[in-house]
Amino acid sequence: MFKTLCLLTLISFTACGQSTTKSNTLKKNTMENKNNPYYKPEQKDAVVVPDSVWANILSPEVFAVARQKGTERPFTSPFEESKEVGTYHCIACGNPLFKSNAKFNSGCGWPSFFEPITKSAIIYTPDNSHGMVRTEVQCGKCKSHLGHVFEDGPPPTGLRYCINGVVLAMEKTK
């Protein structure tokens, strides 16, 4: 009984600590990327930059997901439950990716969308890692890893774009 009580106490302290992180991350990811010369939402040209340069521009957490195809922990992104109205951009290059009206709560632990803002916003690549057959989605402008797309989403597309929130920047509608 004592061990169970200690475990529950530890879990509650961890959960409380995560809410602050979510709030701070949401503020950081909704601000303009002033230190990133490649963050240009208005530019449509492909951004081809070596990972050695990205490593000096992106935070270690963003670099691990965007350039090394990592995954953020589930249920840690402030965008998962966010109801903000606007456009979600690639945090590396500013490419518009998703509108907030295409966002839905899938319960998977990551922000989910049923369609990208345009067909060219996303690149689709086969992913057979970890013993699974999936489709990876990358930014159509800088090829940053965003997440995966699955065929279990809501109408009208039936698709679920499961996206790492750490690679998203939000531009709120004014």
C-alpha positions as CSV (number, residue, x, y, z in Angstrom):
1,M,0.0,0.0,0.0
2,F,2.8,2.4,0.9
3,K,4.5,1.8,-2.5
4,T,1.3,2.5,-4.3
5,L,0.8,5.7,-2.4
6,C,4.4,6.8,-3.2
7,L,3.9,6.0,-6.9
8,L,0.7,8.0,-7.1
9,T,2.3,11.0,-5.4
10,L,5.3,10.8,-7.8
11,I,2.9,10.7,-10.8
12,S,0.9,13.7,-9.5
13,F,4.1,15.8,-9.1
14,T,5.2,14.9,-12.6
15,A,1.8,15.8,-14.1
16,C,1.8,19.1,-12.3
17,G,5.3,19.9,-13.6
18,Q,4.2,19.2,-17.2
19,S,1.4,21.7,-17.3
20,T,4.0,24.6,-16.8
21,T,6.1,23.2,-19.6
22,K,3.1,23.1,-22.0
23,S,2.2,26.7,-21.2
24,N,5.8,27.9,-21.8
25,T,6.1,25.8,-25.0
26,L,2.9,27.3,-26.4
27,K,4.1,30.8,-25.7
28,K,7.5,30.0,-27.4
29,N,5.9,28.3,-30.4
30,T,3.5,31.1,-31.0
31,M,6.2,33.8,-31.1
32,E,8.0,34.9,-34.2
33,N,11.2,33.0,-34.8
34,K,13.6,36.0,-34.8
35,N,16.8,33.9,-34.5
36,N,16.1,31.7,-37.5
37,P,17.0,33.2,-40.9
38,Y,15.1,30.4,-42.7
39,Y,11.8,31.0,-41.0
40,K,10.0,32.8,-43.8
41,P,6.3,31.9,-44.1
42,E,5.9,34.1,-47.2
43,Q,8.7,32.3,-49.1
44,K,7.6,29.3,-51.2
45,D,11.0,28.1,-52.5
46,A,12.6,24.9,-51.1
47,V,14.9,25.4,-48.1
48,V,18.0,23.2,-48.4
49,V,20.2,23.6,-45.4
50,P,22.7,21.0,-44.0
51,D,21.8,19.4,-40.6
52,S,25.0,21.0,-39.2
53,V,23.4,24.4,-39.8
54,W,20.0,23.3,-38.5
55,A,21.7,22.1,-35.3
56,N,22.9,25.6,-34.6
57,I,19.5,27.2,-35.3
58,L,16.9,24.8,-33.8
59,S,16.6,23.9,-30.1
60,P,18.0,20.4,-29.3
61,E,14.4,19.2,-28.8
62,V,13.2,20.5,-32.2
63,F,16.4,19.3,-34.0
64,A,15.9,15.8,-32.6
65,V,12.4,15.5,-34.0
66,A,12.7,17.7,-37.2
67,R,16.0,16.6,-38.5
68,Q,16.6,13.2,-36.8
69,K,13.0,11.9,-37.1
70,G,12.5,11.7,-33.4
71,T,9.2,11.7,-31.6
72,E,8.1,13.9,-28.7
73,R,6.5,12.3,-25.7
74,P,2.8,11.8,-26.1
75,F,0.4,14.2,-24.3
76,T,3.2,16.9,-23.8
77,S,2.4,19.3,-26.7
78,P,0.4,22.3,-25.8
79,F,-1.1,22.2,-29.3
80,E,-2.8,18.8,-28.6
81,E,-5.6,20.4,-26.7
82,S,-5.3,24.0,-28.0
83,K,-8.4,25.6,-29.4
84,E,-6.6,28.7,-30.8
85,V,-7.8,29.8,-34.3
86,G,-5.1,30.2,-36.9
87,T,-2.5,28.5,-39.1
88,Y,0.1,26.0,-38.0
89,H,3.5,26.4,-39.6
90,C,6.7,24.4,-39.7
91,I,8.8,25.7,-36.9
92,A,12.0,25.3,-39.0
93,C,11.1,27.2,-42.2
94,G,7.7,28.8,-41.6
95,N,5.9,26.7,-44.3
96,P,2.1,26.9,-43.7
97,L,1.0,23.3,-42.9
98,F,-2.5,23.1,-41.3
99,K,-5.4,25.4,-40.6
100,S,-6.9,25.1,-37.1
101,N,-10.3,24.2,-38.6
102,A,-8.7,20.9,-39.8
103,K,-7.6,20.0,-36.3
104,F,-9.4,17.4,-34.2
105,N,-9.0,15.6,-30.9
106,S,-8.0,12.1,-31.8
107,G,-6.8,11.1,-28.3
108,C,-3.5,9.8,-29.6
109,G,-1.3,12.2,-27.6
110,W,-0.2,14.4,-30.4
111,P,-1.9,17.2,-32.4
112,S,-4.1,15.7,-35.1
113,F,-5.4,17.2,-38.4
114,F,-7.6,15.7,-41.1
115,E,-6.0,17.6,-44.0
116,P,-3.0,19.8,-44.8
117,I,-3.5,23.4,-45.9
118,T,-2.4,22.5,-49.5
119,K,-1.3,19.3,-51.2
120,S,2.3,20.7,-51.6
121,A,2.6,21.6,-47.9
122,I,3.4,18.0,-47.1
123,I,5.8,15.3,-48.5
124,Y,4.8,11.7,-48.0
125,T,7.5,9.0,-47.6
126,P,7.3,5.3,-46.7
127,D,8.5,4.6,-43.1
128,N,9.2,0.9,-42.2
129,S,11.1,1.7,-39.0
130,H,10.4,0.0,-35.7
131,G,8.8,-3.0,-37.3
132,M,5.8,-1.0,-38.6
133,V,4.6,0.1,-42.0
134,R,3.6,3.7,-41.9
135,T,3.6,6.9,-44.0
136,E,5.9,9.6,-42.7
137,V,4.9,13.3,-43.4
138,Q,7.6,15.9,-43.9
139,C,7.5,19.6,-44.5
140,G,7.1,20.3,-48.2
141,K,9.5,23.2,-48.0
142,C,12.5,22.0,-45.8
143,K,11.8,18.3,-45.4
144,S,11.6,18.4,-41.7
145,H,10.0,15.3,-40.1
146,L,6.6,16.2,-38.9
147,G,5.0,12.9,-37.9
148,H,2.9,10.3,-39.7
149,V,-0.5,10.0,-41.5
150,F,-2.9,7.2,-40.8
151,E,-6.2,6.2,-42.5
152,D,-8.3,6.3,-39.3
153,G,-9.3,9.9,-39.3
154,P,-12.7,11.7,-39.4
155,P,-14.6,12.8,-42.5
156,P,-14.2,14.3,-45.0
157,T,-10.8,12.8,-45.7
158,G,-10.7,9.8,-43.3
159,L,-7.1,10.7,-42.6
160,R,-5.3,11.5,-39.3
161,Y,-2.1,13.5,-39.6
162,C,-0.5,12.8,-36.2
163,I,2.0,15.6,-35.8
164,N,4.8,16.3,-33.3
165,G,3.7,19.6,-31.7
166,V,7.3,20.6,-31.1
167,V,7.8,21.1,-34.9
168,L,4.8,23.4,-35.1
169,A,4.5,27.2,-34.8
170,M,1.1,28.8,-34.5
171,E,0.1,32.0,-36.2
172,K,-3.1,33.2,-34.6
173,T,-5.9,34.7,-36.7
174,K,-6.1,38.4,-36.1
